[in-house]
């Protein structure tokens, strides 16, 4: 499932269908991208995760 990670600094990172995320017991977000690279985000550095909005037609 693709998802967009909205960071606290306003950046949005789009992850593709092969990416996965989970949460640690202390509230950190752990993301594994399509290549298996692990990234840990502190609970203060991101706002929300959403399904990506399709690009407008035209």
Backbone as CSV, one residue per row, in Angstrom:
resi,resn,N_x,N_y,N_z,CA_x,CA_y,CA_z,C_x,C_y,C_z
1,UNK,0.847,-1.183,0.000,0.000,0.000,0.000,0.885,1.237,0.000
2,UNK,0.741,2.076,-0.976,1.481,3.335,-1.024,0.943,4.280,0.052
3,UNK,1.826,5.143,0.553,1.389,6.126,1.539,2.284,7.360,1.485
4,UNK,1.738,8.478,1.921,2.476,9.731,2.041,2.732,9.995,3.520
5,UNK,3.986,10.282,3.843,4.364,10.635,5.209,4.478,12.154,5.281
6,UNK,3.615,12.770,6.062,3.635,14.223,6.232,4.496,14.548,7.442
7,UNK,5.626,15.214,7.168,6.573,15.531,8.234,6.188,16.829,8.938
8,UNK,6.655,17.000,10.150,6.349,18.189,10.947,6.912,19.455,10.307
9,UNK,7.990,19.328,9.510,8.588,20.509,8.871,7.897,20.887,7.569
10,UNK,6.826,20.183,7.212,6.060,20.504,6.017,6.388,19.648,4.808
11,UNK,7.472,18.906,4.840,7.822,18.019,3.734,6.855,16.841,3.684
12,UNK,6.635,16.331,2.482,5.834,15.123,2.294,6.712,14.125,1.559
13,UNK,6.824,12.932,2.116,7.609,11.869,1.492,6.630,10.805,1.018
14,UNK,6.702,10.487,-0.283,5.817,9.464,-0.840,6.551,8.131,-0.876
15,UNK,5.929,7.109,-0.312,6.451,5.750,-0.345,5.555,4.923,-1.250
16,UNK,6.148,4.026,-2.011,5.400,3.201,-2.960,4.769,1.975,-2.333
17,UNK,4.186,1.144,-3.193,3.450,-0.040,-2.745,4.307,-1.055,-2.002
18,UNK,5.622,-1.047,-2.253,6.497,-2.023,-1.604,6.968,-1.590,-0.219
19,UNK,6.682,-0.356,0.168,7.117,0.148,1.473,6.161,-0.329,2.568
20,UNK,6.686,-0.430,3.773,5.890,-0.844,4.937,6.249,0.055,6.121
21,UNK,5.313,0.227,7.046,5.620,0.993,8.251,5.060,0.283,9.469
22,UNK,5.668,0.602,10.614,5.199,0.088,11.896,5.600,1.098,12.956
23,UNK,5.191,0.839,14.183,5.491,1.735,15.285,6.216,0.971,16.384
24,UNK,7.150,1.655,17.041,7.842,1.049,18.168,7.003,1.253,19.428
25,UNK,7.376,0.600,20.487,6.665,0.735,21.765,6.776,2.153,22.325
26,UNK,7.810,2.877,21.918,8.003,4.249,22.414,7.411,5.290,21.481
27,UNK,6.680,4.870,20.437,5.980,5.804,19.565,6.750,6.269,18.350
28,UNK,7.901,5.675,18.086,8.640,6.042,16.885,8.054,5.314,15.677
29,UNK,8.121,5.966,14.517,7.652,5.387,13.270,8.832,4.739,12.563
30,UNK,8.685,3.500,12.148,9.728,2.780,11.419,9.197,2.500,10.020
31,UNK,9.956,2.946,8.998,9.560,2.746,7.611,10.630,1.924,6.909
32,UNK,10.199,0.897,6.207,11.071,0.106,5.340,10.671,0.426,3.907
33,UNK,11.611,0.983,3.108,11.279,1.301,1.724,11.365,0.059,0.854
34,UNK,11.142,0.218,-0.449,11.101,-0.920,-1.371,12.412,-1.695,-1.387
35,UNK,13.534,-1.030,-1.136,14.830,-1.697,-1.124,15.188,-2.314,0.219
36,UNK,14.301,-2.189,1.202,14.555,-2.750,2.519,15.306,-1.828,3.461
37,UNK,15.525,-0.587,3.038,16.203,0.385,3.898,15.276,0.818,5.025
38,UNK,15.778,0.768,6.236,14.997,1.113,7.427,15.264,2.569,7.807
39,UNK,14.186,3.334,8.023,14.286,4.718,8.495,13.408,4.843,9.733
40,UNK,13.950,5.437,10.780,13.202,5.639,12.020,12.933,7.130,12.187
41,UNK,11.676,7.481,12.417,11.268,8.868,12.647,10.808,8.996,14.091
42,UNK,11.302,10.012,14.785,10.838,10.240,16.150,9.378,10.683,16.108
43,UNK,8.693,10.522,17.212,7.275,10.875,17.234,7.053,12.384,17.094
44,UNK,8.100,13.198,17.214,7.979,14.648,17.052,8.213,15.097,15.615
45,UNK,8.757,14.217,14.756,9.195,14.656,13.433,8.175,14.426,12.323
46,UNK,7.042,13.811,12.618,6.047,13.597,11.577,4.651,13.881,12.113
47,UNK,3.733,14.240,11.217,2.370,14.610,11.605,1.353,13.516,11.350
48,UNK,1.400,12.950,10.135,0.370,11.966,9.786,0.810,11.149,8.582
49,UNK,0.121,10.052,8.371,0.313,9.179,7.220,-1.021,9.105,6.511
50,UNK,-0.996,9.301,5.190,-2.230,9.274,4.409,-2.010,8.469,3.141
51,UNK,-3.097,7.951,2.597,-3.018,7.358,1.268,-2.752,8.477,0.280
52,UNK,-1.905,8.233,-0.740,-1.609,9.294,-1.690,-2.843,9.690,-2.514
53,UNK,-2.934,10.967,-2.809,-4.028,11.480,-3.622,-3.651,11.300,-5.086
54,UNK,-4.531,10.741,-5.897,-4.195,10.561,-7.308,-3.912,11.902,-7.990
55,UNK,-3.021,11.876,-8.966,-2.716,13.102,-9.720,-3.954,13.546,-10.498
56,UNK,-4.158,14.871,-10.605,-5.330,15.339,-11.356,-5.189,14.974,-12.840
57,UNK,-6.320,14.688,-13.459,-6.307,14.361,-14.877,-6.163,15.629,-15.698
58,UNK,-5.503,15.496,-16.857,-5.440,16.647,-17.757,-4.107,17.093,-17.939
